[in-house]
Amino acid sequence: MHDRKKKPTLEQIRTLFPFDVPDLARATRVETSIVYQALLQRPIHRQDTEKILQAFSNHTRLTLTLENIDMVLWEEYLALWLLRASASMQQQEGWEEGGNDAYHFVYARDKLEVAFRAQT
């Protein structure tokens, strides 16, 4: 997480090398909204990130990669999930109403990872 703060964002680089978002989107062959998502530090797919960085590298004449620019990828994005753990049906029969659920917050990429974390 500390590495992320050391890298400049696409928006910060844009202040030094201004570009028109629709023009960059056309050059990368991605939707304009995806370029805006990248500028706002919202997650985008890796292949779109690579296209944007390549086009922006051509524009700035710098070598821009994920190693030196802070961009959020869907593959690395963690969301906060509310995990509810309930007692088994056999245990619930003897318990009072409302006292058999436990709630936890977990960070996970998707529902499958949440299910895996629920098992532990």
Secondary structure by P-SEA (a helix, b strand, c coil): cccccccccaaaaaaaccccaaaaaaaacccaaaaaaaaacccccaaaaaaaaaaaaaaaccccccccbbbbbcccbbbbbbbbbbccaaaaaaccccccbbbbbbbbccaaaaaaaaac
